[in-house]
């Protein structure tokens, strides 16, 4: 009797976990226009499942969920997008493994980004194998078509003055020239942001779910000091009078600036915690930083300044502790 009472809740929990994983894989594929963004949360779900329930529990239930989601995607004519969602799953496994191995959060995110890039490359290579147009050119063509359509709509709008339309047309045409150049960095930035969200939210949510956080507070996270030299080298490459070198430098510069934006945000969080700023005022500051382009520039400046001046005194404190010990 005792075994039956104990097994029943366990069975219900297993069914619920399989249903939850299936739903997370299937819904973005069926309702992509509404819930497509939810695919980016799949690595976070896998990361939390592994940390809370273990590898075997997660693997067993995920396999069943993937089979059910594949069948559902085929039935509802959303199989390709469902498979795309599955390509994000390896990133969750890599971050979970890296956290349990004791890697720094930036290194776990780096590994997750590389794995996600490989997963996407394999997925899009397979889906476009029979097509004459590559994934990169398809995005570029879609962007150009969107700009041309926007120009057509604005041209038909009688309320816009001729002077404003000329300025708009010049801006959009310039976007058609610049967008293909920085497209690799834009796509790479999306991968980095996805990993950052997974690592940050995972580290924040696990204690609330009764698990130990794998890393210290986000306000104390710090990038390796040597990364600044990659940023400097990218800036130098971006100004060298060579088209190929400039393209490489600009893309590398964008990709290396983004982590410093995250570090700048960590410094802001640290200062707000240190000054005991009320929560409603913190929320207002975060919203202002997120919505204002100037706020992003400030975060980048603070993140880079933290390398040179150690604003949070993290390196100084570590040196003192090492000396005392």
N, C-alpha and C positions, 0 to 999 in steps of 0.2 A: 504493500500500500504506500509506504514511504517513497519507494523508487518511482511509482507512478505520479505522485504529487510533485516530485522534484523534476521529472522529465517533461511534464506538461508545460510549465513555464519556459523551459529551455527550448522545447519544440516550437512554441509560439514565437519566441524571440528569433529563432533561426528563420522561420517563415517571414517574419517582419523584416529582417535584414535582407533577405533575398528579394522581397517585394520592393524595398527601398532602393536597393542597388539597380534592380530592373527598371524601376521608374526613372531613376536618375540617368540611365543610359538611353531610355526609349523616348521620354518626353521631349528632349531637345531635338531629336531626329524627326518626330512627327510634327511638332509645333515650333519649327526653327525660327520663324519670324518673331515669335513671342518669347520663347524660352531658350533660344539658341545660346544666349549668354551663360546659361546654367552649365554648359559643358565645361567651362573654365573652373567650375567648382568640383569636378569629379576627382582630380588629384587630391584635393583637400579631404574629400570623403574617404578615399582609400588610405591616406596618411593617418587620419583619425581612427579608422577601423583597425588598422594594423597596430597602432599604439595602444588601443583600448582592448581589443579582442585577440590580438595575436595573428601570426602569419597564416597558420593552417585554417583558422576560422574564416579569415578574409578570403583566402584563395578558394576554399571550397564553395563559399557562397557566391563569390564573384563569377566563377566558372558557370554556375547554374544561371545566374543573372544575365551573363553575356549570351548564353544560348537562348534564353527566353527573349531578350531584347532583340537579338538577331531575327528570330522568328516573327516578333511583333513588328520590327522595322520592315521586313519583307511584306508582311500582310498589309501594313498601312502605307506602303510605298515610300518609306523613309529609311531604307536600308543603308544607303551611301552615307547619309549624315549620321546615322547611328554608329556605323563603323568609324566615322571621323571622331565621334565622341570617345570611342574605345581607344583611339590612338593617344589620348591624354593619360590613360591609366598608368603606363610605365613610369611616368614622372612621379606619381604618388608613391610608387614602390621605391624608387631611387631615393627620394627625400626621406622616407621612413627608414630605409637601411642606413643612410648617411647619418641621420640623427641618432640612431641606436649605436652607431660606431663611434660617436662622440665628435663628429666633424663640426666645424664652426658653421653658423647659419649661412654665411656668404658662400661657403664652399658647397654646402648642401644645395643651395639655390643654383650655383654654377653647374653642378652635376645634373640637376633637374632640367636646367635650360638646354644643356647639350643633348640630353636624352629626348626631350620634347622636340628639339630641332630635327633629330634623327627620325623620330616617329612620324613627324609631319612630312619629312622628305620622302620616306618610304611610302606613306599613304598617298601623297599626291603624285608620286612617280608611278604607282600602280594604277591610280584612277585616270591618269592622263597618258597611259602607255599607248593607247590606240588613237590618240589625238595628235594632230600636227602642230598644235599650239601648246607651249609649255605653261605651267601654272603661273610663272612670273609674267609672261606676255599676256596671259588671260586677264590677270589683275590690271595690268597697265592698259589694256584695251578697254576693259570695263570702266576704269577711271576716266579715260579720255571720252568715252561715250557719255558718261554722266556729266562731264564738264560741257560737252557740246549740247546736250539736252538742256542743261541749266542756261546756257547762253541763248538757246532758242526760245526758252520761256521768258527770259528777261527781255529779249528783243521784241517779243510780242506784247510786252507790258507797256502800255502807253503812259503809265504814271511816272516812269523813270526818265529823268532828263538825259539828253544826249551826252553831256559831259560825264555824268555818273556811270552811264553805260560803257563809255570808252575806258574809264578807269577799271571797271569791273571786268571788262573783256581782256584788258592787259594783264590783270591779276590772275584770272583763270587760265589764260594761255601760258603765263609763266609757270603756273602750277603744273601744266602738262609737260613742261620741260624739266622742272625740278623733281617732280614726284617719282619718275623712274630712277633717278639718281639715288634718292634716299630711301627708296622702297625696301631694300634689304634691311636697313637700320630700323625702319618702321615695323616690319614684320618681326625682327629680332627683339625690338622693344616690347612687343606684345607677349613674346615668350618670357622675357625677363619679368614683366609685370605679373603674368600668371603665376610664375614661381614665387615671386615676392608675396603675393596674396596668399598662396598656399602655406608658405613658411610662417608668415606673420599670424594669420588667422589660426593655423594649426597650433602654434605655440601659445596663443591666447585662449583658445577654446578647450584645450586638453585639461587644464586644471579645473575648469568649470564642469568637466565630465568625469571628475574623480581620478584623473591620471596626472602624473608628474610632467611638467613642461620639460621638453628635451633641452631647451636653451634658456639663457637668462633673459631678463626683460629686454624688450625691443629698444628701450631708451639707452641701453648700454652696448648695443651692437656697433661694431666698428669694422670697416673694410681694411684689408691689408695695406700697409703704407706704400708698398712697391707699385700698387695699381696706379698711383699718380703719374708714374713715368710712362705708362701706356697712354694715359690721357694727354700728357705733354707731347709724346711722339705722334699721336693722332693729330693733334693741332698743327704740328710741324708739317706732317704729310698733307694736311688740308690746304696749306698755303703754297706748296711747291708747284711751280708752273708746269704741271703735267696732268693731263686729263685723267689718266688711270690712277695716278698717285693721289690726286685730289679726291676722286670718288671713294677710294679705299679709306683715305684719311677722314673724310666727312662721315662716312658710315661708322667707322670705329669710334670717332669722337662722340657721336650721338649715343652709341651703345655704352661707352664708358662714363658719359655724363650722367646717365640714368641712375646707376648705383649711388653716385654721390648725391643725387636728389633724395634718395631713400635715407642716406646717412644724415643729410641735413634735417630731414623730418625726425629722425631719431634724436638729434640734438635738441630740436624744438620740444619734443615730448619730454626729454630729460629736464629741460629748463622749466617747463610748465609743472612737472612733478616736484621739482626742487622748490619752486616758489608757491606751491599749493594753490594754483590757480583754480577757481571754481569750475565745475564741469560744464556748466552752460557757456561760460566764457571760452573754455577750451574748444567746445564744439563750434563756436562762432569763428575762432581763429582757424581751425581746420577747414571749415567751409570756405573762408576767405582765401586761404592758401590754395585750395583745390580749384576754385573757380577763377582766380586771377592768374593770368600768365606771368605777371610780375612776381607773384608768390612762388612760382616754380623757379624763377631765376634766383630768388633769395635763398631757396632751399639748396640749390646747386652751389651758390657761393658759400653758404654755411657749411655744407658737406665738405667742400674742398678746404675751407679754412680750418676745419677740425683736424685735418691731416697735419697741417703746419703748426697750429697753435694749441692742439689738444684741448679744445674748449671745455670738454667734460672732465678733464684731468684723469682720464682712464689709464693712459700709459704711465703717468706719474704715480698713481695709486698702486699699479701693478709693480712698478719698480720699488716702491717703499715696502710693499709686502714681501717681495723677493729678498730684499736686503735684511728685513727683520727676521725672516725665516732662516 
